[in-house]
Amino acid sequence: MAEPSAAELAFVEDVAAFYAVDGLPRTVGRVLGWLLVCDPPEQTAAQLAMVLRASRGTISGATRTLVTAGLVRRSGRPGERVDYFSVRADLWSDLVERRMLAATRFHALVRRGLELLDDAPAGRRERLAELDRLYRYLEVELHRVIAGYARVRQEHA
């Protein structure tokens, strides 16, 4: 495995900073950033630790977080006792679909809240009514976006 270039390491740090804004530890972002650009695309914990200059324990925690979140896949190879970590090419569209399903579940809660406040004054209902309008719009548009992207993926397959 070749040493990562300065540009690759800068990219890794930029990914780490991007995800740190959302509260993820920087190492989690670094692992994800490296897995997006590394060659080969599957890396062991030892390789990740070496490239990212982090302890095996830190890498273990970061990969556990990423695997649990569905951002990274853990796999093995026949005859080897080591795990490999990678990012699937189709990960991001799957992630958007999962977020859409979560938004649909939250929208159901919003509608339940509106039913709960059915007889309440309009001012009291407005917070939920605004969420309901937003999620109705998002459900329609996200279905359209996902269907359109499925067509784009087929064209490039």
Wavefront OBJ file of the C-alpha trace (Angstrom):
o trace
v 0.000 0.000 0.000
v 1.437 3.358 -1.051
v 1.679 6.307 1.302
v -1.268 8.669 0.922
v -0.538 11.914 -0.866
v -0.787 15.293 0.846
v -3.896 16.027 -1.236
v -5.523 12.767 -0.120
v -4.763 13.511 3.527
v -6.154 17.035 3.109
v -9.343 15.528 1.685
v -9.540 13.139 4.655
v -9.230 16.088 7.053
v -11.904 18.026 5.163
v -14.310 15.081 5.472
v -13.484 14.851 9.186
v -14.189 18.565 9.652
v -17.445 18.293 7.702
v -18.782 15.524 9.946
v -17.389 17.082 13.135
v -19.885 19.929 12.649
v -22.628 17.324 13.224
v -20.907 16.145 16.401
v -19.094 13.070 15.099
v -15.570 12.508 16.415
v -12.967 13.616 13.894
v -11.526 10.104 13.689
v -14.880 8.783 12.469
v -14.796 11.363 9.673
v -11.161 10.559 8.903
v -11.923 6.849 8.523
v -14.852 7.619 6.247
v -12.799 10.123 4.241
v -9.963 7.642 3.732
v -12.337 4.834 2.748
v -13.762 7.114 0.056
v -10.376 7.556 -1.681
v -8.134 4.653 -0.619
v -6.650 2.034 -2.890
v -7.421 -0.777 -2.461
v -10.995 0.120 -1.522
v -11.022 -2.388 1.357
v -8.822 -1.577 4.334
v -8.000 -3.444 7.526
v -8.028 -1.760 10.918
v -4.220 -1.972 10.900
v -4.040 -0.184 7.550
v -6.468 2.493 8.744
v -4.459 2.991 11.935
v -1.210 3.332 9.994
v -2.528 5.791 7.388
v -4.519 7.881 9.854
v -1.865 7.690 12.577
v -4.390 6.570 15.152
v -4.436 3.804 17.717
v -6.126 0.497 16.926
v -8.607 1.210 19.736
v -9.546 4.553 18.208
v -9.943 2.933 14.786
v -12.041 0.151 16.333
v -14.424 2.679 17.870
v -14.632 4.703 14.660
v -15.313 1.687 12.451
v -17.913 0.388 14.930
v -19.691 3.747 14.725
v -19.575 3.765 10.924
v -20.704 0.135 10.561
v -23.579 0.688 13.007
v -24.640 3.804 11.093
v -24.597 1.826 7.852
v -21.931 4.051 6.298
v -19.225 1.386 6.188
v -19.357 -2.325 5.460
v -17.317 -4.887 7.420
v -16.362 -8.023 5.515
v -13.972 -10.925 5.735
v -12.061 -13.071 3.311
v -11.900 -16.861 3.313
v -8.947 -18.134 5.328
v -8.185 -14.733 6.890
v -8.891 -13.700 10.469
v -9.000 -9.989 9.780
v -11.892 -7.684 8.968
v -11.917 -5.372 5.962
v -13.787 -2.090 5.895
v -15.147 -0.396 2.797
v -17.723 2.060 1.503
v -20.233 0.702 -1.012
v -20.594 2.712 -4.210
v -24.375 2.790 -3.769
v -24.170 3.778 -0.104
v -25.317 7.355 -0.517
v -28.540 6.635 -2.388
v -29.379 3.966 0.204
v -28.653 6.495 2.954
v -31.015 9.029 1.386
v -33.725 6.371 1.130
v -33.261 5.445 4.807
v -33.488 9.115 5.776
v -36.642 9.395 3.718
v -38.169 6.453 5.585
v -37.229 8.076 8.890
v -38.837 11.327 7.715
v -41.998 9.400 6.830
v -42.098 7.909 10.333
v -41.587 11.358 11.879
v -44.339 12.761 9.657
v -46.697 10.120 11.070
v -45.868 11.428 14.560
v -46.558 14.986 13.421
v -49.958 13.952 12.060
v -50.690 12.181 15.342
v -49.847 15.400 17.181
v -52.186 17.341 14.906
v -54.970 14.878 15.669
v -54.237 15.263 19.368
v -54.650 19.032 19.034
v -57.643 18.785 16.696
v -59.822 21.018 18.888
v -56.985 23.350 19.946
v -56.709 26.959 18.735
v -54.918 27.431 15.408
v -51.984 29.175 17.100
v -51.267 26.117 19.198
v -51.472 23.823 16.162
v -49.301 26.016 13.904
v -45.934 24.460 14.844
v -47.180 21.014 13.914
v -49.113 22.307 10.908
v -45.921 23.840 9.507
v -44.058 20.547 9.995
v -46.921 18.713 8.308
v -46.737 21.015 5.256
v -42.960 20.597 5.068
v -43.031 16.810 5.337
v -45.871 16.461 2.817
v -43.757 18.451 0.360
v -40.574 16.505 1.155
v -42.274 13.141 0.719
v -43.447 14.050 -2.786
v -40.161 15.646 -3.863
v -37.861 13.017 -2.360
v -39.777 10.215 -4.087
v -39.336 12.114 -7.346
v -35.613 12.676 -6.717
v -34.947 9.048 -5.799
v -36.817 7.789 -8.863
v -34.871 10.196 -11.065
v -31.574 9.130 -9.577
v -32.462 5.464 -10.110
v -32.790 6.280 -13.812
v -29.397 8.038 -13.793
v -27.765 5.035 -12.114
v -29.254 2.697 -14.746
v -27.889 4.897 -17.535
v -24.385 4.649 -16.058
v -24.495 0.940 -15.201
l 1 2 3 4 5 6 7 8 9 10 11 12 13 14 15 16 17 18 19 20 21 22 23 24 25 26 27 28 29 30 31 32 33 34 35 36 37 38 39 40 41 42 43 44 45 46 47 48 49 50 51 52 53 54 55 56 57 58 59 60 61 62 63 64 65 66 67 68 69 70 71 72 73 74 75 76 77 78 79 80 81 82 83 84 85 86 87 88 89 90 91 92 93 94 95 96 97 98 99 100 101 102 103 104 105 106 107 108 109 110 111 112 113 114 115 116 117 118 119 120 121 122 123 124 125 126 127 128 129 130 131 132 133 134 135 136 137 138 139 140 141 142 143 144 145 146 147 148 149 150 151 152 153 154 155 156 157
